[in-house]
Amino acid sequence: MRELVWGEGGVNLGQENIMPTIAADPLIEALAKTVGKAEIVGGKIRHLMPTGGKPSYAALKIAASLLLHSETLPEGIAFGDNAGFLCDLPDRKSFSPDAAFYVGPPLEMGFLPQPPVFAVEVRSENDYGRVAEIAIAAKIADYLAAGTRCVWDVDLLNEEVRKYTTDNPITPQIFRRGERADAGETVTDWSIEVNSLWPPIR
């Protein structure tokens, strides 16, 4: 049976092979039946709290912009909040970013079989303080270790978008109001105005 082989960036190499499958995992099966947003971390299903108004708006704005732009590209698909992406790290088996850009095997009804190339995490009101900062840093490190090339930490309170990449995993590039934030070469020719991440006052 002829299958697609996906190389770096999800490029079809046109070789004979069998598409890798994800072994049956009770936790993954349980995650698929979990109500609400959740991830597999530390061998357990970790539920994620619903977000408030401003973070939800920012996440949707980014996802909508990615979706429109993705339709102009030869490959890649944009996702909004709550999509499940599987990974194979020692202490993590899935991600559920607030927005994402995915390049990889064709979509099925189940979870995405690998992490997105670009992931967006928008901070909620509880994502501040020492414990939260440690958790956010650990999650960003997990993304990059799993194969995500670019991760945004969107901080609405401090009015910053921090971009972490595989080349700069520790010291982020920071975008502020009045600037355009981008994902570098991970999402070709795409950027969004930082100012647009806040809802209009009506």
LINURHU-V109030 format. One record per residue. RES is the residue in three letters. SS is DSSP state (H for helix, E for strand, - for the rest). PHI is phi in whole degrees, -180 to 180 (999 if undefined). D_FIRST is the distance of its C-alpha to the first C-alpha in Angstrom with 1 decimal. Layout:
BEGIN
res=[RES,RES]
ss=[SS,SS]
phi=[PHI,PHI]
d_first=[D_FIRST,D_FIRST]
END
This chain:
BEGIN
res=[MET,ARG,GLU,LEU,VAL,TRP,GLY,GLU,GLY,GLY,VAL,ASN,LEU,GLY,GLN,GLU,ASN,ILE,MET,PRO,THR,ILE,ALA,ALA,ASP,PRO,LEU,ILE,GLU,ALA,LEU,ALA,LYS,THR,VAL,GLY,LYS,ALA,GLU,ILE,VAL,GLY,GLY,LYS,ILE,ARG,HIS,LEU,MET,PRO,THR,GLY,GLY,LYS,PRO,SER,TYR,ALA,ALA,LEU,LYS,ILE,ALA,ALA,SER,LEU,LEU,LEU,HIS,SER,GLU,THR,LEU,PRO,GLU,GLY,ILE,ALA,PHE,GLY,ASP,ASN,ALA,GLY,PHE,LEU,CYS,ASP,LEU,PRO,ASP,ARG,LYS,SER,PHE,SER,PRO,ASP,ALA,ALA,PHE,TYR,VAL,GLY,PRO,PRO,LEU,GLU,MET,GLY,PHE,LEU,PRO,GLN,PRO,PRO,VAL,PHE,ALA,VAL,GLU,VAL,ARG,SER,GLU,ASN,ASP,TYR,GLY,ARG,VAL,ALA,GLU,ILE,ALA,ILE,ALA,ALA,LYS,ILE,ALA,ASP,TYR,LEU,ALA,ALA,GLY,THR,ARG,CYS,VAL,TRP,ASP,VAL,ASP,LEU,LEU,ASN,GLU,GLU,VAL,ARG,LYS,TYR,THR,THR,ASP,ASN,PRO,ILE,THR,PRO,GLN,ILE,PHE,ARG,ARG,GLY,GLU,ARG,ALA,ASP,ALA,GLY,GLU,THR,VAL,THR,ASP,TRP,SER,ILE,GLU,VAL,ASN,SER,LEU,TRP,PRO,PRO,ILE,ARG]
ss=[-,-,-,-,-,E,-,H,H,H,-,E,-,-,-,-,-,-,-,-,-,-,-,-,-,H,H,H,H,H,H,H,-,-,-,-,-,E,E,E,E,-,-,E,E,E,E,-,-,-,-,-,H,H,H,H,H,H,H,H,H,H,H,H,H,H,H,H,H,H,-,-,-,-,-,-,E,E,E,-,-,-,-,-,E,E,E,E,E,-,-,E,E,E,E,-,-,-,E,E,E,E,-,-,-,-,-,-,-,-,-,E,-,-,-,-,-,E,E,E,E,E,-,-,-,-,-,-,-,H,H,H,H,H,H,H,H,H,H,H,H,H,H,H,H,H,-,-,-,E,E,E,E,E,E,-,-,-,-,E,E,E,E,E,E,-,-,-,-,-,-,-,E,E,E,E,-,-,-,E,E,E,-,H,H,H,-,-,-,-,E,E,E,H,H,H,H,-,-,-,-,-]
phi=[999,-88,-124,-79,-112,-102,-95,-60,79,75,-77,-75,-89,64,-106,-80,-173,-110,-59,-60,-114,-91,-61,-58,-134,-56,-68,-66,-63,-68,-62,-64,-101,-76,-84,93,-78,-157,-138,-98,-137,63,77,-136,-84,-105,-78,-108,-72,-60,-97,-84,-62,-64,-61,-64,-63,-62,-64,-65,-61,-67,-63,-64,-65,-63,-62,-61,-70,-61,-71,-98,-102,-72,-153,107,-133,-90,-132,-95,-64,86,-70,-104,-115,-84,-148,-134,-104,-55,-119,-152,-122,-161,-129,-141,-71,-79,-158,-161,-127,-119,-131,174,-57,-55,-74,-123,-75,-85,-62,-67,-76,-150,-66,-72,-77,-134,-128,-121,-118,-100,-69,-92,-65,-92,-93,-135,107,-59,-64,-65,-62,-64,-65,-65,-62,-66,-69,-61,-62,-63,-53,-66,-68,-83,119,-67,-90,-144,-130,-102,-110,-92,-115,-72,-67,-94,56,-138,-118,-104,-106,-105,-134,-63,-82,-133,-80,-109,-102,-80,-82,-112,-111,-123,-52,90,-115,-108,-94,-137,-112,64,-74,-64,-125,-58,59,-112,-160,-144,-69,-60,-57,-75,-79,-102,-67,-67,-87,-131]
d_first=[0.0,3.8,6.3,10.0,12.2,15.7,18.6,22.3,23.2,19.7,19.1,15.8,15.4,12.6,11.0,7.8,7.8,7.5,10.1,13.2,14.6,18.3,19.8,22.0,25.4,28.5,30.0,27.1,27.2,30.9,30.7,28.7,31.6,34.3,36.7,37.5,36.3,35.4,33.6,32.7,35.2,36.8,34.9,36.3,35.7,38.1,39.3,40.2,43.3,43.4,44.7,47.9,48.6,48.6,45.5,43.6,44.8,43.9,40.3,39.9,41.4,39.0,35.9,37.2,37.9,34.4,32.9,34.9,34.2,30.4,30.4,31.6,29.0,25.6,23.9,25.1,26.2,29.5,30.3,33.6,35.0,33.4,29.6,28.1,26.2,25.0,25.8,26.2,29.8,32.2,34.3,32.2,28.9,29.1,31.0,32.4,34.1,36.5,34.5,31.5,29.2,25.5,22.9,19.4,16.2,16.6,19.1,18.6,21.6,22.0,23.4,22.2,20.2,22.4,25.9,27.1,28.1,31.5,33.2,36.6,39.0,42.2,45.0,46.7,50.4,49.7,47.7,50.8,52.8,52.2,49.8,47.7,47.7,46.3,43.5,42.6,42.6,40.4,37.8,37.8,37.2,34.3,32.7,33.0,31.9,28.7,27.8,29.7,31.5,34.4,36.3,39.2,42.1,43.9,47.5,49.5,52.7,53.0,51.6,49.0,45.3,44.2,41.1,39.5,36.9,35.1,37.8,40.6,39.8,43.4,45.6,44.3,45.1,47.3,47.5,50.6,52.1,52.7,49.6,46.0,43.3,40.0,36.8,37.0,34.0,31.7,32.3,33.3,36.7,37.2,40.3,42.5,46.3,47.3,50.2,47.8,46.5,49.8,50.4,53.2,56.6,57.5]
END
